[in-house]
Amino acid sequence: MKKIILSLLICSLFAGSLSAQWIYEDFSYQELVSMTRDTPFPEAVMALEIMSVQFEGKKIINMSTFPGEIGVPIKEVYWKNALFLIINFNDLVLEDLPGSYVITDATEDIEEEIEKVDEITPDTKQVKISSIFFKADKSVLKSVGIDWSTLINGKVVASVDFKGSGVGQEIFNATAATKLESGDISIDINTLFSILESHQKGSIIARPSIVVISGKEGKIQVGQDFSVKKTDDAGNVSDQFFQTGVIMSVTPTVLENEEGEAIHLIASVQKSSATPGELSTIINKSESITEVLLYDGEETVMGGLYDTDETVTRVGIPILKDLPWWVLGIRYLTGSNRRETNVREMIVIIKAEISKPLNERKKEALSTQQQLEQHRLKNQNASNLFKEDEENNDKNNK
């Protein structure tokens, strides 16, 4: 069989530094490649991508920051082996995905993980984040006159300009003993929430809490994840997941000086929901971000997250208003639809507390364990004495 050797120059960009050869003498040799050690890495990836697309239908995506030369000579090597050789020689990472090969850096990720591990010690501070997610009617909160900026020690200031019946009167009666000189009243937030819930004007969604290492991020989600089908360049279908519901991310950092400790808190609260459509999925989202300084045990409030509930109620003459439309159209003469729109606001109260050091918590745990052991021994001794008394009584009776 006559040998036919086809030499193809990829482009003038690779001239003199890179040559790729396909030898069509035999099928096993048609995927060989040759490169010099001074071939630039990005150019080598581009050349190997041409062969990868031709023989496997996969693209090679270079997401690394390596700009140098491949550093290793390659002569008539199977193209995939040449790719692995170049990747390993330059300490990079190659990920085999369904529709592509992805090249990424490895050393930076390892260094970042080592730095993160080195930062954490037994003396590292921890912060407990407690939160309350409360949703209430906007109109009610406005009529009550709650000033959330006055929140301190679990109490807020409300206006007393209302003296009618209902929610306002009940709040006034519950806090009449704590009337302030300015004419306002101070009310405990738990009492406020209980009154609003009893009148069905609000509800507590959740009371999550989390302990976070100082300087690290903590996350709380009350909701669901949903997926969207995604197709890559090679036609492969995969699921991409999104988070919805009420999502809170917090990053507390403990600050120390001669006067004491404080907490630098970065908090983000997001409320979102997904609405599937014919062409795409719509995500309705509202988000609030704050950055505050708090002392140990202080609270802060995040609000301004609104949603609108629309309800449709059928009103009119009973029975007749609910007849089917084809019964002489009587339903249209005897009834109508009433639409009610209610705007609700979600209030998020966040409390930050510095946890006790690890050594102190360990001592308390040992102390508690010792107390339980002592209590167990006392009970055991008392039980033994009771048994001895019973034995003595039996002997005397005999």
DABELQUI-V859207 format. One record per helix or strand. SS is the DSSP state (helix for helix, strand for strand). FROM is the first residue (numbers start at 0). TO is the last residue. Records with the same first field share a line. If there is no record, write none. Layout:
SS->FROM-TO ; FROM-TO
//
This chain:
strand->4-7 ; 17-22 ; 31-34 ; 39-39 ; 58-61 ; 68-68 ; 73-77 ; 91-95 ; 99-104 ; 125-136 ; 145-151 ; 154-157 ; 178-178 ; 184-187 ; 201-205 ; 208-212 ; 216-221 ; 224-230 ; 236-242 ; 244-256 ; 259-275 ; 280-294 ; 298-315 ; 334-353
helix->11-13 ; 26-28 ; 40-54 ; 78-88 ; 106-118 ; 137-143 ; 166-173 ; 175-177 ; 188-197 ; 319-321 ; 329-333 ; 357-396
//
